[in-house]
Amino acid sequence: MKQLNLFGNTEYKTLRTTKPVMDAEFLQQWKSRVFNYQQNLRNSEPPQQTSLFELKPSYCNPDTIDPFKLQLQSMAFYRMPDNYGQAALYFIIDSAAELLLYVGETKHSNKRWKGVHDCKEYIGSYQELHYKYNMTTAVNIGFWWDAPVERKPRQELEQALIQRWRSPFNKEMWKLWGQPFGNS
């Protein structure tokens, strides 16, 4: 009786494929689609709700928050000496392309980006591709400091803004824009 070999000599060839990098034309088309949507949104009047009763307008109305009008800061803001440790909504913007890439919320704005955050990887891939094709990019962050302190209303506002602006780095929008800068 022949003993079977537990570790055979059979060689297996594995097919290694690397994720193809998008070309410059596809990158530009992707950015154009996002830009066109967001610019149309900025240039259109928000819907006005009519009421039988005079209601006090909410300062947290997502239709009135324009991320492109916020003061932008370096992505290394958390290393700055100023204390930004309060609740906020934040917006990652490529100001060179006028694209809102990501909407987020935090209770501790000075700590949010110190650790691991998937959006950092997307930004890194996005910038790397721009450098590869010698395309200009200027990724910065803007904070909206009037965010609700309570977590649930802040997260609801964040979701409303993601749906409104359709920011492509937020996972809720991957079906719409694809996920060309993250892990598939």
BAMIFI-264324 format. One record per residue (C-alpha): residue number from 1; residue in three letters; z, y, x. Coordinates in steps of 0.5 Angstrom, whole numbers. Layout:
n=NUM res=Ala pz=Z py=Y px=X $
...
# end
This chain:
n=1 res=Met pz=0 py=0 px=0 $
n=2 res=Lys pz=-2 py=7 px=3 $
n=3 res=Gln pz=3 py=12 px=3 $
n=4 res=Leu pz=1 py=19 px=0 $
n=5 res=Asn pz=1 py=25 px=4 $
n=6 res=Leu pz=5 py=30 px=1 $
n=7 res=Phe pz=2 py=36 px=5 $
n=8 res=Gly pz=-6 py=34 px=5 $
n=9 res=Asn pz=-11 py=37 px=10 $
n=10 res=Thr pz=-15 py=40 px=4 $
n=11 res=Glu pz=-17 py=47 px=6 $
n=12 res=Tyr pz=-17 py=51 px=0 $
n=13 res=Lys pz=-21 py=58 px=0 $
n=14 res=Thr pz=-18 py=63 px=-4 $
n=15 res=Leu pz=-22 py=69 px=-6 $
n=16 res=Arg pz=-18 py=75 px=-4 $
n=17 res=Thr pz=-21 py=81 px=-8 $
n=18 res=Thr pz=-18 py=88 px=-7 $
n=19 res=Lys pz=-18 py=93 px=-13 $
n=20 res=Pro pz=-25 py=97 px=-12 $
n=21 res=Val pz=-23 py=104 px=-11 $
n=22 res=Met pz=-27 py=109 px=-16 $
n=23 res=Asp pz=-32 py=113 px=-13 $
n=24 res=Ala pz=-32 py=121 px=-13 $
n=25 res=Glu pz=-37 py=121 px=-19 $
n=26 res=Phe pz=-32 py=117 px=-23 $
n=27 res=Leu pz=-26 py=121 px=-21 $
n=28 res=Gln pz=-30 py=127 px=-23 $
n=29 res=Gln pz=-32 py=124 px=-30 $
n=30 res=Trp pz=-25 py=122 px=-31 $
n=31 res=Lys pz=-22 py=129 px=-29 $
n=32 res=Ser pz=-27 py=132 px=-34 $
n=33 res=Arg pz=-25 py=128 px=-40 $
n=34 res=Val pz=-18 py=130 px=-39 $
n=35 res=Phe pz=-20 py=137 px=-37 $
n=36 res=Asn pz=-24 py=138 px=-43 $
n=37 res=Tyr pz=-19 py=135 px=-48 $
n=38 res=Gln pz=-13 py=139 px=-45 $
n=39 res=Gln pz=-17 py=146 px=-45 $
n=40 res=Asn pz=-20 py=145 px=-52 $
n=41 res=Leu pz=-12 py=144 px=-54 $
n=42 res=Arg pz=-10 py=150 px=-50 $
n=43 res=Asn pz=-16 py=154 px=-53 $
n=44 res=Ser pz=-15 py=152 px=-61 $
n=45 res=Glu pz=-9 py=155 px=-65 $
n=46 res=Pro pz=-4 py=150 px=-67 $
n=47 res=Pro pz=-3 py=148 px=-74 $
n=48 res=Gln pz=1 py=153 px=-78 $
n=49 res=Gln pz=5 py=149 px=-83 $
n=50 res=Thr pz=6 py=153 px=-90 $
n=51 res=Ser pz=13 py=153 px=-93 $
n=52 res=Leu pz=16 py=155 px=-100 $
n=53 res=Phe pz=22 py=157 px=-96 $
n=54 res=Glu pz=22 py=162 px=-90 $
n=55 res=Leu pz=24 py=157 px=-84 $
n=56 res=Lys pz=27 py=159 px=-78 $
n=57 res=Pro pz=22 py=157 px=-73 $
n=58 res=Ser pz=24 py=152 px=-68 $
n=59 res=Tyr pz=25 py=153 px=-61 $
n=60 res=Cys pz=23 py=146 px=-59 $
n=61 res=Asn pz=16 py=146 px=-63 $
n=62 res=Pro pz=12 py=142 px=-58 $
n=63 res=Asp pz=6 py=146 px=-61 $
n=64 res=Thr pz=9 py=152 px=-57 $
n=65 res=Ile pz=10 py=150 px=-51 $
n=66 res=Asp pz=4 py=151 px=-46 $
n=67 res=Pro pz=6 py=147 px=-39 $
n=68 res=Phe pz=1 py=151 px=-36 $
n=69 res=Lys pz=5 py=158 px=-37 $
n=70 res=Leu pz=11 py=155 px=-33 $
n=71 res=Gln pz=13 py=157 px=-26 $
n=72 res=Leu pz=10 py=151 px=-22 $
n=73 res=Gln pz=14 py=149 px=-16 $
n=74 res=Ser pz=13 py=144 px=-10 $
n=75 res=Met pz=14 py=137 px=-11 $
n=76 res=Ala pz=19 py=137 px=-6 $
n=77 res=Phe pz=23 py=141 px=-11 $
n=78 res=Tyr pz=29 py=136 px=-11 $
n=79 res=Arg pz=30 py=138 px=-3 $
n=80 res=Met pz=31 py=145 px=-5 $
n=81 res=Pro pz=38 py=148 px=-4 $
n=82 res=Asp pz=38 py=151 px=-11 $
n=83 res=Asn pz=42 py=147 px=-17 $
n=84 res=Tyr pz=37 py=145 px=-22 $
n=85 res=Gly pz=42 py=140 px=-25 $
n=86 res=Gln pz=41 py=141 px=-32 $
n=87 res=Ala pz=37 py=138 px=-38 $
n=88 res=Ala pz=30 py=140 px=-38 $
n=89 res=Leu pz=23 py=137 px=-39 $
n=90 res=Tyr pz=18 py=137 px=-33 $
n=91 res=Phe pz=11 py=137 px=-33 $
n=92 res=Ile pz=6 py=135 px=-27 $
n=93 res=Ile pz=0 py=139 px=-26 $
n=94 res=Asp pz=-6 py=139 px=-22 $
n=95 res=Ser pz=-7 py=147 px=-22 $
n=96 res=Ala pz=-13 py=146 px=-18 $
n=97 res=Ala pz=-16 py=142 px=-23 $
n=98 res=Glu pz=-12 py=145 px=-29 $
n=99 res=Leu pz=-10 py=138 px=-31 $
n=100 res=Leu pz=-3 py=136 px=-34 $
n=101 res=Leu pz=-2 py=129 px=-31 $
n=102 res=Tyr pz=5 py=127 px=-33 $
n=103 res=Val pz=10 py=129 px=-38 $
n=104 res=Gly pz=18 py=127 px=-37 $
n=105 res=Glu pz=25 py=129 px=-39 $
n=106 res=Thr pz=31 py=129 px=-35 $
n=107 res=Lys pz=38 py=130 px=-36 $
n=108 res=His pz=39 py=132 px=-29 $
n=109 res=Ser pz=33 py=135 px=-26 $
n=110 res=Asn pz=36 py=135 px=-19 $
n=111 res=Lys pz=36 py=128 px=-19 $
n=112 res=Arg pz=30 py=125 px=-23 $
n=113 res=Trp pz=25 py=125 px=-17 $
n=114 res=Lys pz=30 py=123 px=-11 $
n=115 res=Gly pz=29 py=115 px=-13 $
n=116 res=Val pz=24 py=111 px=-15 $
n=117 res=His pz=19 py=113 px=-20 $
n=118 res=Asp pz=12 py=110 px=-22 $
n=119 res=Cys pz=9 py=117 px=-23 $
n=120 res=Lys pz=10 py=118 px=-15 $
n=121 res=Glu pz=6 py=113 px=-14 $
n=122 res=Tyr pz=0 py=115 px=-19 $
n=123 res=Ile pz=1 py=122 px=-16 $
n=124 res=Gly pz=0 py=119 px=-9 $
n=125 res=Ser pz=-6 py=115 px=-11 $
n=126 res=Tyr pz=-9 py=121 px=-14 $
n=127 res=Gln pz=-8 py=125 px=-8 $
n=128 res=Glu pz=-11 py=120 px=-3 $
n=129 res=Leu pz=-17 py=119 px=-7 $
n=130 res=His pz=-18 py=127 px=-7 $
n=131 res=Tyr pz=-17 py=127 px=0 $
n=132 res=Lys pz=-22 py=121 px=1 $
n=133 res=Tyr pz=-27 py=125 px=-2 $
n=134 res=Asn pz=-25 py=132 px=0 $
n=135 res=Met pz=-24 py=134 px=-7 $
n=136 res=Thr pz=-19 py=140 px=-8 $
n=137 res=Thr pz=-12 py=138 px=-11 $
n=138 res=Ala pz=-6 py=142 px=-12 $
n=139 res=Val pz=0 py=137 px=-15 $
n=140 res=Asn pz=6 py=141 px=-17 $
n=141 res=Ile pz=12 py=141 px=-22 $
n=142 res=Gly pz=14 py=146 px=-28 $
n=143 res=Phe pz=20 py=145 px=-31 $
n=144 res=Trp pz=22 py=148 px=-39 $
n=145 res=Trp pz=29 py=149 px=-38 $
n=146 res=Asp pz=30 py=150 px=-46 $
n=147 res=Ala pz=30 py=142 px=-47 $
n=148 res=Pro pz=35 py=140 px=-52 $
n=149 res=Val pz=42 py=137 px=-48 $
n=150 res=Glu pz=42 py=131 px=-52 $
n=151 res=Arg pz=38 py=125 px=-50 $
n=152 res=Lys pz=35 py=123 px=-57 $
n=153 res=Pro pz=32 py=130 px=-59 $
n=154 res=Arg pz=30 py=131 px=-52 $
n=155 res=Gln pz=26 py=124 px=-51 $
n=156 res=Glu pz=23 py=126 px=-58 $
n=157 res=Leu pz=20 py=132 px=-56 $
n=158 res=Glu pz=18 py=129 px=-49 $
n=159 res=Gln pz=14 py=124 px=-54 $
n=160 res=Ala pz=11 py=129 px=-58 $
n=161 res=Leu pz=9 py=133 px=-52 $
n=162 res=Ile pz=6 py=127 px=-49 $
n=163 res=Gln pz=2 py=125 px=-56 $
n=164 res=Arg pz=0 py=133 px=-56 $
n=165 res=Trp pz=-3 py=134 px=-49 $
n=166 res=Arg pz=-5 py=126 px=-48 $
n=167 res=Ser pz=-2 py=127 px=-40 $
n=168 res=Pro pz=-6 py=121 px=-37 $
n=169 res=Phe pz=0 py=118 px=-32 $
n=170 res=Asn pz=4 py=117 px=-38 $
n=171 res=Lys pz=4 py=110 px=-40 $
n=172 res=Glu pz=3 py=112 px=-47 $
n=173 res=Met pz=-4 py=114 px=-46 $
n=174 res=Trp pz=-6 py=109 px=-41 $
n=175 res=Lys pz=-11 py=106 px=-47 $
n=176 res=Leu pz=-14 py=112 px=-48 $
n=177 res=Trp pz=-15 py=114 px=-41 $
n=178 res=Gly pz=-15 py=108 px=-37 $
n=179 res=Gln pz=-10 py=107 px=-31 $
n=180 res=Pro pz=-14 py=108 px=-25 $
n=181 res=Phe pz=-8 py=111 px=-20 $
n=182 res=Gly pz=-3 py=106 px=-22 $
n=183 res=Asn pz=-2 py=98 px=-22 $
n=184 res=Ser pz=-6 py=95 px=-27 $
# end
